[in-house]
Amino acid sequence: MKHNRIISVISIVGLAALILMLVFTSPTEIGPFGVLLFFTTVYIVAFGVTTLLMQAFMRLAFKKDTFKNKDYLYAAVLAFGPIMFLMARSFGAINFWTTGLIFLFIFLAEFLVAKRV
């Protein structure tokens, strides 16, 4: 339960930083470090939301109250999906093939987590 609180607090702080960044800056004045910070905060928020949704799904579907380390790895891989969609969107390359490749990458990464850990 301690991990859940830490992830929630970090996600809320990341969301606040993301909102401040979107309100007070523009892409032209933020620079490369700001772009890195933007994608990092988006990933932190996505990881918090993914962890929360996975915990709710585990409680409802499998009646599991505990969240193991392997489940955190699944959430971490799954949270990288929105980052890939944002990067593809920034290149203007959202189409059927890009979406399929992103889903394939997430599936293969989840499969690797399942087999390795």
RODO-2510 file (C-alpha; in nm, 4 decimals, decimal comma):
residues 117
     n   res          X          Y          Z
     1     m     0,0000     0,0000     0,0000
     2     k     0,2977     0,2313     0,0527
     3     h     0,3870     0,2111    -0,3158
     4     n     0,0355     0,3143    -0,4142
     5     r     0,0544     0,6345    -0,2106
     6     i     0,3945     0,7236    -0,3527
     7     i     0,2773     0,6650    -0,7098
     8     s    -0,0391     0,8686    -0,6475
     9     v     0,1506     1,1628    -0,4995
    10     i     0,4112     1,1625    -0,7765
    11     s     0,1361     1,1431    -1,0405
    12     i    -0,0504     1,4374    -0,8893
    13     v     0,2701     1,6426    -0,8734
    14     g     0,3444     1,5454    -1,2351
    15     l    -0,0064     1,6474    -1,3415
    16     a     0,0360     1,9848    -1,1698
    17     a     0,3723     2,0364    -1,3423
    18     l     0,2200     1,9348    -1,6755
    19     i    -0,0680     2,1794    -1,6376
    20     l     0,1698     2,4602    -1,5408
    21     m     0,3902     2,3804    -1,8366
    22     l     0,0971     2,3832    -2,0794
    23     v    -0,0442     2,7087    -1,9424
    24     f     0,2725     2,9168    -1,9114
    25     t     0,4934     2,8048    -2,2009
    26     s     0,4780     2,7474    -2,5736
    27     p     0,6614     2,4812    -2,7735
    28     t     0,8923     2,7362    -2,9349
    29     e     1,0198     2,8839    -2,6088
    30     i     1,0478     2,5660    -2,4037
    31     g     1,3557     2,4150    -2,5723
    32     p     1,4841     2,0566    -2,5807
    33     f     1,4996     2,0160    -2,2025
    34     g     1,1400     2,1322    -2,1753
    35     v     1,0285     1,8789    -2,4350
    36     l     1,2054     1,6052    -2,2379
    37     l     1,0398     1,7295    -1,9192
    38     f     0,7008     1,7336    -2,0948
    39     f     0,7250     1,3736    -2,2128
    40     t     0,8561     1,2651    -1,8720
    41     t     0,5643     1,4233    -1,6878
    42     v     0,3176     1,2746    -1,9365
    43     y     0,4711     0,9326    -1,8696
    44     i     0,4522     0,9823    -1,4917
    45     v     0,0849     1,0774    -1,5118
    46     a     0,0120     0,7890    -1,7515
    47     f     0,1880     0,5464    -1,5166
    48     g    -0,0221     0,6652    -1,2222
    49     v    -0,3472     0,6365    -1,4178
    50     t    -0,2504     0,2954    -1,5577
    51     t    -0,1603     0,1661    -1,2127
    52     l    -0,4900     0,2910    -1,0716
    53     l    -0,6914     0,1316    -1,3534
    54     m    -0,5021    -0,1973    -1,3280
    55     q    -0,5584    -0,2131    -0,9529
    56     a    -0,9304    -0,1553    -1,0010
    57     f    -0,9409    -0,4216    -1,2739
    58     m    -0,7507    -0,6712    -1,0565
    59     r    -0,9918    -0,6170    -0,7678
    60     l    -1,3023    -0,6505    -0,9831
    61     a    -1,1981    -0,9274    -1,2218
    62     f    -0,9606    -1,1428    -1,0184
    63     k    -1,0570    -1,0497    -0,6602
    64     k    -0,6893    -0,9744    -0,5855
    65     d    -0,6148    -0,7123    -0,3229
    66     t    -0,2377    -0,7243    -0,3560
    67     f    -0,0458    -0,5663    -0,6408
    68     k     0,2808    -0,7481    -0,7088
    69     n     0,6048    -0,6132    -0,8547
    70     k     0,5256    -0,7835    -1,1843
    71     d     0,1985    -0,5902    -1,2015
    72     y     0,3908    -0,2635    -1,1652
    73     l     0,6095    -0,3684    -1,4583
    74     y     0,2991    -0,4409    -1,6664
    75     a     0,1668    -0,0934    -1,5805
    76     a     0,5003     0,0695    -1,6655
    77     v     0,5059    -0,0895    -2,0106
    78     l     0,1420    -0,0098    -2,0749
    79     a     0,1929     0,3540    -1,9702
    80     f     0,4487     0,3981    -2,2474
    81     g     0,1710     0,3626    -2,5089
    82     p     0,0429     0,7232    -2,4797
    83     i     0,4008     0,8496    -2,5155
    84     m     0,4402     0,6592    -2,8414
    85     f     0,1071     0,7950    -2,9662
    86     l     0,2140     1,1509    -2,8783
    87     m     0,5452     1,1092    -3,0575
    88     a     0,3735     0,9659    -3,3646
    89     r     0,1236     1,2512    -3,3528
    90     s     0,4024     1,5087    -3,3345
    91     f     0,5480     1,3606    -3,6550
    92     g     0,2033     1,3590    -3,8148
    93     a     0,2167     0,9855    -3,8695
    94     i    -0,0993     0,8557    -3,7048
    95     n    -0,2481     0,5969    -3,9359
    96     f    -0,3483     0,2322    -3,9288
    97     w     0,0084     0,1014    -3,9612
    98     t     0,1512     0,3255    -3,6898
    99     t    -0,1277     0,2333    -3,4505
   100     g    -0,0790    -0,1353    -3,5261
   101     l     0,2964    -0,1112    -3,4683
   102     i     0,2454     0,0665    -3,1371
   103     f     0,0057    -0,2053    -3,0216
   104     l     0,2483    -0,4714    -3,1436
   105     f     0,5349    -0,3102    -2,9512
   106     i     0,3286    -0,2928    -2,6320
   107     f     0,2182    -0,6553    -2,6757
   108     l     0,5774    -0,7730    -2,7280
   109     a     0,7029    -0,5746    -2,4292
   110     e     0,4259    -0,7157    -2,2092
   111     f     0,5119    -1,0650    -2,3373
   112     l     0,8784    -1,0041    -2,2459
   113     v     0,7775    -0,8975    -1,8953
   114     a     0,5612    -1,2088    -1,8609
   115     k     0,8442    -1,4398    -1,9664
   116     r     1,1351    -1,2698    -1,7889
   117     v     1,0013    -1,1851    -1,4444
***
